[in-house]
Amino acid sequence: MTLVVLLAIWSVSAISSLPGLAISPILGDLTKIFPHATDLEIQLLTSLPSLLIIPFVLLAGKLSEGRERWPVLMWGLAIFFLSGVMCLFARSMAALIAISCLLGVGAGMVIPLSTGLVVEYFTGDYRVRQLGYASAINNLTLVLATALTGYLATVNWHLPFLVYLLPGLSLVLCVALRNVPSVPEPKESLQLQQTEIDRNKLVGMMWLYFLLTYAVLVITYDAPFLITKYHLSETFSGWLMALFFLAIMLPGLMLGGIIRLFRSSTNLVSLLMMTIGLGIFSFAHAEWQMVIAVLLAGFGYGVMQPIIYDKTATIAPPRSATLALSFVMAMNYLAVMICPFILSLLHTLFHTQNEHFGFRFNTFVVLILTLVAIVDRKGFVLGLDERYFVK
């Protein structure tokens, strides 16, 4: 594999975290930028692109099944890039909503291929490591792009949309993938033993990814309220989110070593870290407590994410691996969309506005998963078989 091909694959992993980043730093100023904008228009701007990502993630997975993936990738990158260019010149809320929806379409087509390309061009232990690297690159880009858009928003509200030009670089690099054949699976590969996607296992992986993502998302939604409640620095809120995404990133850089250290208990240890991290948030009131909490929760999630991707690929024949991954990855965006609604509903049902409540409930959710992992250590969804650590 040439360096250009490797960079092309990594670049697709990097841009899959970009949708929505440019809008976040200007949300508070939208009513000033567009004085006549209604609350409904602002809600549409934030929710419609994410809503469109989900069906187009699934569509891209289906179009990639047994077909050449390159055209799907290039069309997705082109739409993603061109919509980013158009965002720079948007002059009305209606135009911004329409263009952001187009961006969601392009991003949705690219997202499943961010892992699908790794599955296509790597096998065995190399695949696990590369999925770890892809996860690390994705989260590092998220941290850097968040910081960049926050700064650019202070200069001009159009400038944060510059981050949406990064797919243009991927578009150029991915030309190198056109004539590069995928790597054939070795004879002992689990994928070659599959004639179709194992639906029961796929549903299990989808539920696991949804629950884990939902559980840690409470940090991004509710931690700022805790910081406000205890009169901590507003600057600390930004640093805490950066630490959280860095904690998710770090395991990807050393995933092989982590798996060799904890072996079949890797998922169990990761779930315990998430449980303890969210549990600390359940009573945290000081900065040092919150720092420890995000590091533990983020690290545990960061270990499990690439493992979930790899296990999903093994339950489908090579031609359908990207389709299987698209279903699992769609759960991430579903969790992002409905997490605030679930948290709001729970507060209403339990008649509480306590800022710690969301953390306590999600601690319970992950604790249940941890107990299941203890009982079902050899199960497919929460277990880890010997092929990951016995060479």
C-alpha positions as CSV (number, residue, x, y, z in Angstrom):
1,M,0.0,0.0,0.0
2,T,1.4,3.4,-1.0
3,L,1.5,6.4,1.4
4,V,-1.0,8.3,-0.7
5,V,-3.6,5.4,-0.4
6,L,-3.1,5.3,3.4
7,L,-3.5,9.1,3.6
8,A,-6.6,8.9,1.5
9,I,-8.2,6.3,3.9
10,W,-7.1,8.3,7.0
11,S,-8.5,11.6,5.5
12,V,-12.0,10.0,5.1
13,S,-11.9,9.0,8.7
14,A,-10.9,12.6,9.7
15,I,-13.8,14.3,7.9
16,S,-16.6,12.0,9.2
17,S,-16.7,14.0,12.4
18,L,-17.2,17.4,10.7
19,P,-21.0,17.7,10.2
20,G,-22.5,20.2,12.6
21,L,-19.2,21.6,13.8
22,A,-19.5,24.9,12.0
23,I,-23.0,25.6,13.3
24,S,-22.2,25.0,17.0
25,P,-20.1,28.2,17.7
26,I,-22.6,30.5,16.0
27,L,-25.8,29.1,17.5
28,G,-26.0,31.7,20.2
29,D,-25.6,34.5,17.6
30,L,-28.1,33.2,14.9
31,T,-30.9,35.5,16.1
32,K,-28.5,38.5,15.7
33,I,-27.2,37.3,12.3
34,F,-30.7,36.6,11.1
35,P,-33.0,38.9,13.1
36,H,-36.1,37.5,11.4
37,A,-35.3,33.9,12.0
38,T,-37.8,31.9,14.0
39,D,-37.1,29.3,16.6
40,L,-38.4,26.6,14.2
41,E,-35.9,27.6,11.6
42,I,-33.0,27.4,14.1
43,Q,-34.2,24.0,15.2
44,L,-34.4,22.9,11.6
45,L,-30.9,24.1,11.0
46,T,-29.5,22.0,13.8
47,S,-31.7,18.9,13.4
48,L,-32.5,18.4,9.7
49,P,-28.9,17.7,8.5
50,S,-28.4,15.1,11.3
51,L,-31.7,13.5,10.4
52,L,-30.7,13.3,6.7
53,I,-27.3,11.7,7.6
54,I,-29.0,8.5,8.9
55,P,-30.9,7.4,5.8
56,F,-27.9,8.3,3.5
57,V,-25.5,6.4,5.7
58,L,-27.8,3.3,5.1
59,L,-28.1,4.2,1.4
60,A,-24.4,4.4,1.0
61,G,-24.0,1.1,2.7
62,K,-26.5,-0.5,0.4
63,L,-25.0,1.0,-2.7
64,S,-21.6,-0.3,-1.7
65,E,-22.8,-3.9,-1.3
66,G,-21.1,-6.0,-3.9
67,R,-20.3,-2.9,-6.0
68,E,-17.4,-0.6,-6.7
69,R,-17.3,1.7,-3.6
70,W,-15.2,4.4,-5.3
71,P,-18.1,6.2,-7.1
72,V,-20.2,6.3,-3.9
73,L,-17.2,7.8,-2.0
74,M,-16.4,10.3,-4.7
75,W,-20.0,11.5,-5.1
76,G,-20.3,11.8,-1.3
77,L,-17.1,13.8,-1.0
78,A,-18.0,16.1,-3.9
79,I,-21.5,16.9,-2.4
80,F,-19.9,17.4,1.0
81,F,-17.2,19.7,-0.3
82,L,-19.5,21.7,-2.6
83,S,-22.1,22.3,0.1
84,G,-19.3,23.5,2.3
85,V,-18.3,26.0,-0.4
86,M,-21.9,27.2,-0.7
87,C,-22.2,27.7,3.1
88,L,-19.5,30.3,2.9
89,F,-21.7,32.4,0.6
90,A,-25.1,31.8,2.3
91,R,-27.0,35.0,3.0
92,S,-30.3,33.8,4.5
93,M,-31.5,31.3,7.0
94,A,-33.5,29.4,4.4
95,A,-30.4,29.1,2.2
96,L,-28.3,27.9,5.2
97,I,-30.9,25.3,6.1
98,A,-31.1,24.0,2.5
99,I,-27.3,23.9,2.1
100,S,-26.8,22.2,5.5
101,C,-29.3,19.5,4.5
102,L,-27.2,18.9,1.3
103,L,-24.1,18.7,3.4
104,G,-25.9,16.0,5.5
105,V,-26.5,14.1,2.4
106,G,-22.9,14.2,1.3
107,A,-21.6,13.4,4.8
108,G,-24.0,10.5,5.1
109,M,-22.6,8.9,2.0
110,V,-19.1,9.3,3.2
111,I,-19.5,8.2,6.9
112,P,-19.9,4.4,6.4
113,L,-16.9,4.3,4.1
114,S,-14.7,5.9,6.7
115,T,-14.6,2.4,8.3
116,G,-15.6,0.5,5.2
117,L,-12.4,1.4,3.5
118,V,-10.4,0.2,6.5
119,V,-12.2,-3.1,6.4
120,E,-11.7,-3.4,2.6
121,Y,-7.9,-2.7,2.6
122,F,-6.8,-4.3,5.9
123,T,-7.3,-7.7,7.4
124,G,-6.7,-9.4,10.8
125,D,-4.7,-7.7,13.4
126,Y,-3.8,-4.9,11.0
127,R,-7.5,-4.1,10.6
128,V,-8.0,-3.8,14.3
129,R,-5.1,-1.5,14.6
130,Q,-6.1,0.6,11.7
131,L,-9.7,0.9,13.0
132,G,-8.1,2.2,16.2
133,Y,-6.0,4.7,14.2
134,A,-9.1,5.8,12.3
135,S,-11.0,6.4,15.5
136,A,-8.1,8.4,16.9
137,I,-7.8,10.5,13.8
138,N,-11.6,11.1,13.8
139,N,-11.6,12.3,17.4
140,L,-8.4,14.4,17.1
141,T,-9.9,16.1,14.1
142,L,-13.0,16.8,16.2
143,V,-11.0,18.4,18.9
144,L,-8.9,20.6,16.6
145,A,-11.8,21.6,14.3
146,T,-13.9,22.5,17.4
147,A,-11.2,24.8,18.6
148,L,-10.7,26.3,15.1
149,T,-14.4,26.9,14.5
150,G,-14.7,28.6,17.9
151,Y,-11.9,31.0,17.1
152,L,-13.1,31.7,13.5
153,A,-16.6,32.5,14.7
154,T,-15.2,35.4,16.7
155,V,-13.8,36.9,13.5
156,N,-16.8,36.4,11.1
157,W,-19.8,34.1,11.3
158,H,-19.1,32.7,7.8
159,L,-15.5,31.6,8.6
160,P,-16.3,28.4,10.7
161,F,-17.7,26.9,7.5
162,L,-14.1,26.7,6.2
163,V,-13.7,23.4,8.0
164,Y,-16.2,22.0,5.5
165,L,-13.6,22.5,2.8
166,L,-11.5,19.6,4.2
167,P,-13.5,17.0,2.1
168,G,-11.9,18.7,-0.9
169,L,-8.5,17.4,0.2
170,S,-10.0,13.9,0.6
171,L,-11.6,14.2,-2.8
172,V,-8.1,14.8,-4.3
173,L,-6.4,12.0,-2.3
174,C,-9.1,9.4,-3.0
175,V,-8.5,9.5,-6.7
176,A,-5.6,7.2,-5.8
177,L,-8.0,4.6,-4.6
178,R,-9.6,4.1,-8.0
179,N,-7.3,1.4,-9.3
180,V,-6.2,-0.1,-6.0
181,P,-7.9,-3.5,-5.5
182,S,-9.1,-4.4,-2.0
183,V,-7.1,-6.9,0.1
184,P,-8.5,-10.4,-0.1
185,E,-9.6,-11.9,3.2
186,P,-7.3,-14.8,4.4
187,K,-8.8,-18.3,4.2
188,E,-9.3,-18.4,8.0
189,S,-11.2,-15.1,8.0
190,L,-14.6,-15.2,9.7
191,Q,-16.0,-13.1,6.9
192,L,-15.5,-15.8,4.4
193,Q,-17.6,-18.1,6.6
194,Q,-20.6,-15.8,6.2
195,T,-23.0,-16.1,3.3
196,E,-25.1,-13.2,4.5
197,I,-25.2,-10.7,7.4
198,D,-25.9,-12.3,10.7
199,R,-28.9,-10.2,11.7
200,N,-29.1,-11.3,15.3
201,K,-25.5,-10.3,16.0
202,L,-25.9,-7.1,14.0
203,V,-28.9,-6.1,16.1
204,G,-26.8,-6.8,19.2
205,M,-24.0,-4.6,18.0
206,M,-26.4,-1.8,17.0
207,W,-28.0,-1.8,20.5
208,L,-24.6,-1.9,22.2
209,Y,-23.3,1.0,20.1
210,F,-26.5,3.0,20.6
211,L,-26.5,2.5,24.4
212,L,-22.8,3.3,24.9
213,T,-23.0,6.4,22.7
214,Y,-26.1,7.6,24.4
215,A,-24.5,7.0,27.8
216,V,-21.4,9.1,27.2
217,L,-23.3,11.9,25.4
218,V,-24.7,13.0,28.7
219,I,-21.3,14.5,29.3
220,T,-21.5,16.9,26.4
221,Y,-25.1,17.9,27.2
222,D,-25.2,18.0,31.0
223,A,-21.6,18.8,32.1
224,P,-21.9,22.5,31.2
225,F,-24.9,22.7,33.6
226,L,-22.9,21.2,36.4
227,I,-20.1,23.7,35.7
228,T,-22.6,26.6,35.9
229,K,-24.2,25.2,39.0
230,Y,-20.9,25.0,40.9
231,H,-19.7,28.4,39.6
232,L,-16.7,26.9,37.8
233,S,-14.9,28.7,35.0
234,E,-16.6,28.9,31.6
235,T,-13.2,28.3,30.1
236,F,-13.0,25.0,32.0
237,S,-16.1,23.8,30.1
238,G,-14.2,24.0,26.8
239,W,-11.1,22.3,28.2
240,L,-13.3,19.5,29.7
241,M,-14.9,18.7,26.3
242,A,-11.4,18.7,24.7
243,L,-10.2,16.3,27.3
244,F,-13.2,14.1,26.8
245,F,-12.6,13.8,23.0
246,L,-8.8,13.3,23.6
247,A,-9.6,10.5,26.0
248,I,-11.7,8.8,23.3
249,M,-8.9,9.3,20.9
250,L,-6.0,7.9,22.9
251,P,-7.0,4.2,23.0
252,G,-7.0,4.1,19.2
253,L,-3.3,4.8,19.1
254,M,-2.5,1.8,21.3
255,L,-5.5,-0.5,20.9
256,G,-3.4,-3.6,20.1
257,G,-1.4,-3.2,23.4
258,I,-4.6,-2.6,25.4
259,I,-6.2,-5.8,24.0
260,R,-3.1,-7.8,24.7
261,L,-3.0,-6.5,28.3
262,F,-6.6,-7.1,29.2
263,R,-7.3,-10.0,26.7
264,S,-10.8,-11.4,27.0
265,S,-11.6,-8.8,29.7
266,T,-11.0,-5.8,27.5
267,N,-14.7,-4.9,27.0
268,L,-15.4,-5.6,30.7
269,V,-12.6,-3.3,31.8
270,S,-13.8,-0.6,29.4
271,L,-17.4,-0.8,30.7
272,L,-16.1,-0.6,34.3
273,M,-14.1,2.5,33.4
274,M,-17.2,4.1,31.8
275,T,-19.3,3.1,34.8
276,I,-16.9,4.6,37.3
277,G,-16.4,7.8,35.1
278,L,-20.2,8.4,34.9
279,G,-20.6,7.4,38.5
280,I,-18.1,10.1,39.6
281,F,-20.1,12.7,37.5
282,S,-23.1,11.6,39.6
283,F,-21.8,13.6,42.6
284,A,-18.9,15.6,41.1
285,H,-18.7,19.3,42.1
286,A,-15.0,20.0,41.7
287,E,-12.9,20.4,38.6
288,W,-10.5,17.6,39.4
289,Q,-13.4,15.2,39.9
290,M,-14.8,16.1,36.5
291,V,-11.4,15.7,34.8
292,I,-11.0,12.2,36.2
293,A,-14.6,11.3,35.2
294,V,-14.2,12.4,31.5
295,L,-10.9,10.6,31.2
296,L,-12.3,7.3,32.5
297,A,-15.6,7.5,30.6
298,G,-13.9,8.7,27.4
299,F,-11.1,6.1,27.5
300,G,-13.5,3.3,28.0
301,Y,-15.7,4.4,25.1
302,G,-12.6,4.9,23.0
303,V,-11.5,1.3,23.4
304,M,-14.9,-0.2,22.6
305,Q,-15.7,1.9,19.5
306,P,-13.1,0.4,17.1
307,I,-13.7,-3.1,18.5
308,I,-17.4,-2.7,17.7
309,Y,-16.6,-1.7,14.2
310,D,-14.3,-4.7,13.7
311,K,-16.7,-7.2,15.2
312,T,-19.5,-5.9,13.0
313,A,-17.3,-6.4,9.9
314,T,-16.8,-10.1,10.8
315,I,-20.5,-10.9,10.8
316,A,-20.9,-10.1,7.1
317,P,-19.3,-11.5,4.0
318,P,-16.8,-9.1,2.4
319,R,-19.3,-7.7,-0.1
320,S,-21.7,-6.7,2.7
321,A,-19.3,-5.5,5.4
322,T,-19.8,-1.8,4.6
323,L,-23.6,-2.3,4.7
324,A,-23.4,-3.9,8.1
325,L,-21.2,-1.1,9.3
326,S,-23.6,1.5,8.0
327,F,-26.4,0.1,10.3
328,V,-24.1,0.2,13.3
329,M,-22.8,3.7,12.5
330,A,-26.3,5.0,12.0
331,M,-26.9,4.2,15.7
332,N,-24.3,6.8,16.6
333,Y,-26.2,9.6,14.8
334,L,-29.5,8.3,16.1
335,A,-28.1,8.6,19.7
336,V,-26.8,12.1,19.0
337,M,-30.3,13.1,17.7
338,I,-32.5,11.7,20.5
339,C,-30.2,11.9,23.5
340,P,-31.4,15.4,24.6
341,F,-35.0,14.3,24.2
342,I,-34.5,11.1,26.3
343,L,-32.8,13.2,29.0
344,S,-35.6,15.7,29.0
345,L,-38.2,12.9,29.1
346,L,-36.4,11.3,32.0
347,H,-36.3,14.5,34.0
348,T,-40.1,14.9,33.4
349,L,-40.9,11.3,34.3
350,F,-38.9,11.4,37.5
351,H,-40.0,15.0,38.4
352,T,-36.5,16.3,38.9
353,Q,-34.3,19.0,37.5
354,N,-31.2,17.9,39.3
355,E,-28.1,18.4,37.1
356,H,-26.7,15.1,38.4
357,F,-29.7,13.0,37.5
358,G,-28.7,12.2,33.8
359,F,-25.3,11.0,34.9
360,R,-26.9,8.8,37.6
361,F,-29.4,7.2,35.2
362,N,-26.7,6.6,32.5
363,T,-24.4,5.1,35.2
364,F,-27.1,2.6,35.9
365,V,-27.4,1.8,32.1
366,V,-23.7,1.1,31.7
367,L,-23.7,-0.8,35.0
368,I,-26.3,-3.2,33.7
369,L,-24.2,-3.7,30.6
370,T,-21.2,-4.4,32.8
371,L,-23.1,-7.0,34.8
372,V,-24.2,-8.7,31.5
373,A,-20.5,-8.6,30.4
374,I,-19.5,-10.4,33.6
375,V,-22.2,-13.1,33.1
376,D,-21.7,-13.5,29.4
377,R,-17.9,-13.1,29.1
378,K,-17.8,-15.5,26.1
379,G,-20.8,-13.9,24.2
380,F,-20.3,-12.3,20.9
381,V,-21.6,-8.8,21.7
382,L,-19.8,-8.1,25.0
383,G,-17.1,-10.8,24.9
384,L,-13.8,-10.8,23.1
385,D,-12.5,-14.1,21.5
386,E,-8.9,-15.3,21.3
387,R,-8.3,-14.1,17.7
388,Y,-7.9,-10.6,19.1
389,F,-5.0,-11.4,21.5
390,V,-3.6,-14.9,20.6
391,K,-1.2,-14.7,17.7
